Amino acid sequence: MNLSGCDMTVLDHPSLGAARDEVVRGVESRRLVVLVASCTVSYSGRTGSQLGEGERLILLKKDGCVLVHRTQDSQPVNWQPPGCIIQTGLEGGSLVVKAVRPSPLESLRITMKEVQFLGTFDLQDEAEFLLHASEEEMQRAIILQPDIVEPGLRIVDFEKKVAPGFVDVYALDVSGNTVVIEIKKDPAGSAAIKQLAEYLKHLPPPPGRRLRPMIVAPGLAKGSQQFLARMGIEFKQISLQKCVEVLQNQPKADQQILKEWL
């Protein structure tokens, strides 16, 4: 079956020659190329890997990104980032797609013995992506992976009670200084700075060590930088996307331990 139109082409069980021609056309015209195929995958570069034969979903994106998915898991089993050079050809009775990343030099080779499905799509998508995450999720990400704030940070407490409220995260840096963290999911402004300043009145520094107040947020509100510096408060920029990635990549066992702790 071959369904062709101005924005897509779909091939059902194409010959390898027809599949090669359509992949070449799709890549050259910067279309999304989707394949379901029986394939093996090999990677060489910073490390090396081999994946035996199996039926998989393969995506070639317009920016040169390549993803190979198995029938389970949200993450690809093999992938190459945007900017790859994609080469396609027939070798020894197989369709070969090779994605080469120039710097650092690494290569992903997909060898297909049979293609069950091939589609090329000209998708229009210019919508803005708005990620909605809570301050609680940001807090969980920092507790699970303190290094996203700074290397060597060790969490001591969270939701620490002080007279005006609760400190989001209470930690120690590599020098033993106390780090008091206030988390905001939106760009932090004067209200957040004043809130943390009030907490500091009730948190004396430990003997022989410094007290490091810090705001963690995706950004700062306009005009807040000077106020922040005047109050002696540090700022660490962490995106909501980064926090979500930490939570998604953390093993389920660690997530469960964190939930019980919280």
C-alpha positions as CSV (number, residue, x, y, z in Angstrom):
1,M,0.0,0.0,0.0
2,N,1.3,3.4,-0.9
3,L,-0.5,6.5,0.3
4,S,0.9,9.7,-1.1
5,G,-0.1,13.3,-0.6
6,C,1.3,16.7,-0.2
7,D,2.3,16.1,3.4
8,M,3.0,12.4,3.8
9,T,4.0,9.1,2.2
10,V,3.3,5.8,3.8
11,L,4.7,2.4,2.6
12,D,3.4,-1.0,3.8
13,H,6.1,-3.7,3.7
14,P,8.1,-1.9,1.0
15,S,11.1,-3.6,-0.8
16,L,14.4,-2.6,0.6
17,G,15.2,-0.7,-2.6
18,A,11.9,1.3,-2.3
19,A,12.5,1.9,1.4
20,R,16.0,3.2,0.7
21,D,14.7,5.6,-2.0
22,E,12.0,7.0,0.3
23,V,14.3,7.4,3.3
24,V,16.7,9.3,1.1
25,R,13.9,11.6,-0.1
26,G,12.6,12.1,3.4
27,V,16.0,13.0,4.8
28,E,16.9,15.3,1.9
29,S,13.5,17.2,2.2
30,R,13.8,17.4,6.0
31,R,10.8,15.4,6.8
32,L,10.1,13.1,9.8
33,V,10.9,9.5,8.8
34,V,9.3,6.7,10.8
35,L,10.2,3.1,10.3
36,V,9.1,-0.2,11.9
37,A,11.8,-2.7,10.9
38,S,13.6,-5.9,11.9
39,C,17.1,-4.6,12.6
40,T,20.4,-4.8,14.5
41,V,22.1,-1.7,15.9
42,S,25.7,-0.9,16.6
43,Y,27.3,2.2,18.1
44,S,30.9,3.4,18.1
45,G,32.2,6.6,19.7
46,R,32.9,7.5,23.3
47,T,32.1,3.8,24.1
48,G,30.7,1.0,22.0
49,S,27.5,-1.1,21.9
50,Q,25.8,-3.9,20.0
51,L,22.1,-4.7,19.9
52,G,21.0,-7.9,18.3
53,E,18.2,-8.4,15.9
54,G,14.6,-7.4,16.8
55,E,11.6,-5.5,15.6
56,R,11.9,-1.8,16.5
57,L,10.6,1.7,16.0
58,I,13.1,4.0,14.3
59,L,12.7,7.8,14.0
60,L,14.8,10.1,11.8
61,K,14.0,13.7,12.7
62,K,14.5,16.7,10.5
63,D,17.3,18.1,12.7
64,G,19.4,15.0,12.3
65,C,18.3,13.4,15.5
66,V,17.9,9.5,15.4
67,L,16.0,7.4,17.9
68,V,15.6,3.6,18.1
69,H,12.8,2.4,20.4
70,R,12.0,-1.1,21.6
71,T,8.4,-2.2,22.4
72,Q,8.8,-1.1,26.1
73,D,10.2,1.9,28.0
74,S,9.9,5.6,27.2
75,Q,13.6,6.1,26.5
76,P,15.2,5.0,23.3
77,V,17.6,2.0,23.5
78,N,20.0,3.8,21.0
79,W,20.0,7.4,19.8
80,Q,22.0,10.1,18.2
81,P,21.6,13.9,19.0
82,P,20.6,16.6,16.5
83,G,23.2,17.6,13.9
84,C,24.0,14.1,12.6
85,I,24.8,13.3,9.0
86,I,22.5,10.5,7.9
87,Q,23.6,8.1,5.2
88,T,21.4,5.4,3.6
89,G,22.3,2.5,1.3
90,L,21.9,-1.2,0.5
91,E,24.6,-3.5,1.8
92,G,24.6,-7.3,1.5
93,G,20.8,-7.6,1.2
94,S,20.1,-5.2,4.0
95,L,19.0,-1.6,4.3
96,V,21.6,0.4,6.3
97,V,21.0,3.8,7.9
98,K,24.1,5.4,9.4
99,A,24.0,8.5,11.6
100,V,27.4,10.1,12.1
101,R,28.0,12.9,14.6
102,P,31.1,14.9,13.5
103,S,32.1,16.3,16.9
104,P,32.8,14.4,19.0
105,L,33.0,11.7,16.3
106,E,30.5,8.9,16.9
107,S,28.4,6.7,14.7
108,L,25.1,4.8,15.0
109,R,24.5,2.1,12.4
110,I,21.1,0.5,11.9
111,T,21.0,-2.6,9.7
112,M,17.5,-3.6,8.5
113,K,16.7,-7.0,7.0
114,E,13.0,-6.2,6.6
115,V,10.9,-3.0,6.7
116,Q,7.3,-3.5,7.8
117,F,6.3,0.1,7.8
118,L,7.8,3.3,6.4
119,G,6.3,6.8,6.6
120,T,7.7,10.2,5.8
121,F,5.8,13.2,7.2
122,D,6.0,17.0,6.7
123,L,4.7,18.1,10.1
124,Q,4.1,21.7,11.0
125,D,4.7,22.5,14.7
126,E,5.7,25.9,15.9
127,A,3.8,26.0,19.2
128,E,5.5,27.2,22.3
129,F,6.2,24.4,24.9
130,L,5.2,25.4,28.5
131,L,6.3,23.0,31.2
132,H,4.2,23.0,34.4
133,A,6.0,21.6,37.4
134,S,5.5,22.3,41.1
135,E,7.9,23.6,43.7
136,E,7.4,20.3,45.5
137,E,8.7,18.5,42.4
138,M,11.7,20.8,42.2
139,Q,12.4,20.1,45.8
140,R,12.2,16.3,45.2
141,A,14.6,16.6,42.3
142,I,17.1,18.5,44.4
143,I,16.8,16.0,47.3
144,L,17.3,13.1,44.9
145,Q,20.2,14.7,43.0
146,P,21.8,17.6,45.0
147,D,24.5,18.0,42.5
148,I,22.1,19.9,40.2
149,V,22.5,22.8,42.7
150,E,26.3,22.3,43.1
151,P,28.8,19.4,43.3
152,G,29.2,17.9,46.7
153,L,26.1,19.4,48.3
154,R,24.7,17.2,51.0
155,I,21.0,17.4,52.1
156,V,20.5,17.7,55.9
157,D,16.9,18.6,56.2
158,F,13.9,20.0,54.2
159,E,10.8,21.9,55.2
160,K,12.9,23.0,58.2
161,K,10.7,25.0,60.6
162,V,11.7,28.5,61.4
163,A,9.7,31.3,63.0
164,P,8.3,32.9,59.8
165,G,7.7,29.6,57.9
166,F,9.6,26.6,56.5
167,V,13.0,26.4,54.7
168,D,12.6,24.4,51.5
169,V,16.0,22.7,51.7
170,Y,18.7,22.8,54.4
171,A,22.1,21.5,53.2
172,L,25.9,21.5,53.7
173,D,28.4,22.3,51.0
174,V,31.8,20.6,50.6
175,S,33.4,23.0,53.1
176,G,30.8,22.4,55.8
177,N,29.0,25.7,55.3
178,T,25.2,25.7,55.7
179,V,23.2,26.3,52.5
180,V,19.7,27.5,53.0
181,I,17.7,27.1,49.8
182,E,14.4,28.7,48.9
183,I,12.8,27.2,45.7
184,K,10.6,29.0,43.2
185,K,9.1,27.5,40.1
186,D,8.6,31.0,38.5
187,P,11.2,33.7,38.0
188,A,12.2,34.8,41.6
189,G,11.5,38.5,42.5
190,S,11.6,40.7,45.5
191,A,9.0,38.8,47.4
192,A,11.1,35.6,47.3
193,I,14.2,37.5,48.3
194,K,12.5,39.2,51.3
195,Q,11.0,35.8,52.3
196,L,14.4,34.2,52.5
197,A,15.9,37.2,54.3
198,E,13.3,36.8,57.0
199,Y,14.2,33.2,57.4
200,L,17.9,34.1,57.9
201,K,17.1,36.2,60.9
202,H,16.3,33.0,62.7
203,L,19.1,30.9,61.3
204,P,22.5,31.7,62.9
205,P,25.6,30.4,61.1
206,P,27.3,27.4,62.6
207,P,30.5,28.0,64.6
208,G,33.4,28.6,62.3
209,R,31.3,28.2,59.1
210,R,29.3,30.5,56.8
211,L,25.6,30.6,56.2
212,R,24.9,30.6,52.5
213,P,21.4,31.7,51.6
214,M,20.4,30.7,48.0
215,I,17.4,31.0,45.8
216,V,16.9,28.2,43.2
217,A,14.5,29.1,40.3
218,P,14.3,29.0,36.5
219,G,15.2,32.7,36.4
220,L,15.1,36.1,38.1
221,A,12.4,38.7,37.7
222,K,13.4,41.9,36.0
223,G,15.3,44.2,38.3
224,S,15.9,41.6,41.0
225,Q,19.7,41.0,40.5
226,Q,20.9,44.1,42.3
227,F,18.5,43.5,45.2
228,L,19.7,39.9,45.4
229,A,23.4,41.0,45.5
230,R,22.6,43.7,48.1
231,M,21.1,41.1,50.4
232,G,24.0,38.7,50.0
233,I,21.8,36.0,48.6
234,E,23.1,33.6,45.9
235,F,21.1,32.5,42.9
236,K,21.2,29.2,41.1
237,Q,19.3,28.8,37.9
238,I,17.7,25.4,37.4
239,S,15.0,24.8,34.8
240,L,11.8,23.0,35.4
241,Q,12.8,20.6,32.5
242,K,16.0,19.6,34.4
243,C,14.0,18.8,37.5
244,V,11.5,16.7,35.5
245,E,14.4,14.8,33.8
246,V,15.9,14.0,37.3
247,L,12.6,12.6,38.5
248,Q,12.1,10.6,35.3
249,N,15.6,9.1,35.2
250,Q,15.7,8.2,38.9
251,P,15.2,4.5,39.6
252,K,11.7,3.7,40.9
253,A,13.2,2.2,44.1
254,D,14.8,5.6,45.0
255,Q,11.6,7.4,44.1
256,Q,9.7,5.2,46.6
257,I,12.3,5.7,49.3
258,L,12.0,9.5,48.8
259,K,8.2,9.3,49.0
260,E,8.3,7.5,52.3
261,W,10.9,10.0,53.6
262,L,8.7,12.9,52.5
